[in-house]
Amino acid sequence: MAVALALVIRTWGFQVTRVIGESMEPTLQTDNRVITSHLAYITGEPQAQDIITFPSPDTADNVPYIKRIIGVAGDHIKINEGLVYVNDTLLKEPYLVGMETLGDIDTIVPDGHVFVMGDNRMVSHDSRDSSVGFIAADTIMGKAVFRIYPFEQWGKVE
């Protein structure tokens, strides 16, 4: 019974996800542990600024990526001269620390997809790269909601 309950919780509830890599710094660092909610998108839709996990779109190992949603279906994403615009409005990104966004993008997010980027734009492998591209909403594994490790950074993920 305990094993069955654990499987149900992991499949449809929550899971602990280990952050691997530098792409979400300074928000999340390598070896942080975050609780990821699978329920978030059963009861609602992905929203801009959500931090999500999804299967690696460009490697066979399927180690989950963790990135921030910048745009959802129908949004016009434009990156120009280091700045990000969503629907012609400059995106406020307080989580970026003295960093610009490389790339020259002018696109509309297709139905059923999201556009994602890491907070560490200099190293992030994300929707700006054609090998990643748009992420199908139905492949999102969960929303990062709470950091549980390291203990001194315990709290809500934003």
N, C-alpha and C positions, 0 to 999 in steps of 0.2 A: 504494500500500500504506500509506503514512504517513497519508494523508487518511482511508482506511478505518479504520485503527487509532485515529486521533484521534476519529472519529465514534463508534466503539464505546465508547471510554473516556468520552466526554462523555455518551452515551446511557445506559450501564449502569454507569458507574464513578463518576467525580468531575467536579466542575465548580467553577469559581471564580465566586462570587456577590458582587456589590457591594451593600452595605447602603445603602438609600436611606431617609432619614427618621430621626426621633428616637424611634420607638416602642420600640426595644430598649435605649435608654440606661438605665443606664450600661454594661451588658454589651457592647453593640455600638454604634458611632457611625456617622453618615453617612460614606460613602466607605471604611469598613472593607472589606476583601476577606476572604471566608471560603471555605474548601473545603467543598463540600457533597457528601455521599456519597449516591449513588442506591442503592448496594448495601445500605445500612443496613436498609432495609425489604423487601428481597428475601429477606434471610436472617433477619429478625426483625420484630417488631411495634413500632409507635410506643409510646414510654414517656413517662410523666409526666416533665417537666423537660427533655425533648429540645427543642432549638431547631431548628425546621423551616422549610422554604420550601414555598410552595404558590402556585398562580396566584391573582391577585387575584379574589376572589369577587364584587366589586361594581363593577368597571370594565372597560371593553372593551379597555384597553391590555394587560392580562394581565402587568403588571410584577409579579414575584413578591413576595409578602409574606414577612416573616420574623418568626416569633413563637415563644413558648415553649408547649409543651403543658402544660396544667394538669390535664386529666382525659382519660381514655380511655373507651372503651365500657363502660357500666354504672356509671361513677363518678357519685356524687351531688355536684354542685357547688353550694355555697351561698356567696353574698357578702352579708355583713350587717355594718353599721356599720364599713365599711372593711376588714374582715378576710375572708379566703378560707378556706373549709372544704372539704375533699375527704373524702367518706364520714364526715362528722361530726368530722373531725380537723382542727385548725387547721393550715394549710399554712405550713411554715417557708420563708420567702422572703428569704434573705440578700442576694440581688441587688437587692432594693428598698431604696433609700436614702431613709429618712425620708418614705415615701410611703404613702398608703392607697389602697385599691382602691375606686373609685366604682362604684355600681350596686347594684341589689337583685335578686339572682339566686337562684333555687332551682330547679334542673333536674337531670335525669339525662341523661348523654351517651348518645345512641342507638348501637345496634350499627353498626360500620363507620365511626365518626366519632370526632373528638377535639374538645376544647374548648381554645382557645388564647387567650393574652393576651400583650401586649407587656410588657416590664419597666418601661417608662415609662408607667404606667397613666393619667396625666393626659392624654396625647396619643394613646395607642394606639387604633387602630380594629381591634377584635378580636371575639371570639365574644360579648362582652357586647352588641354591636350586632346587631340583627336583619338588617341588610344583609350581615353577614358570617356570623353564626351558627356552627353546628357545621361543621367541616371534614371532608369525606369522606376517609377514610384513603387511598383509592385515588387521590386527587388530590395527595397529598404528593409533592413533587418531590425532596426529599432532606433529610438531617439535616446541620446545620452542625456540623462536627467540629474545624476548625482555622482560626485567624485567621492570615493570611499578610501582611496589611498593615493598619496601619502596622507597620513592622519592629520597632519598640520594644515592640509589644504581641503579637508573634509567640507563638503557643501554642494550646493546646487551648481550645475554646469550651465554657463551662459556664454 
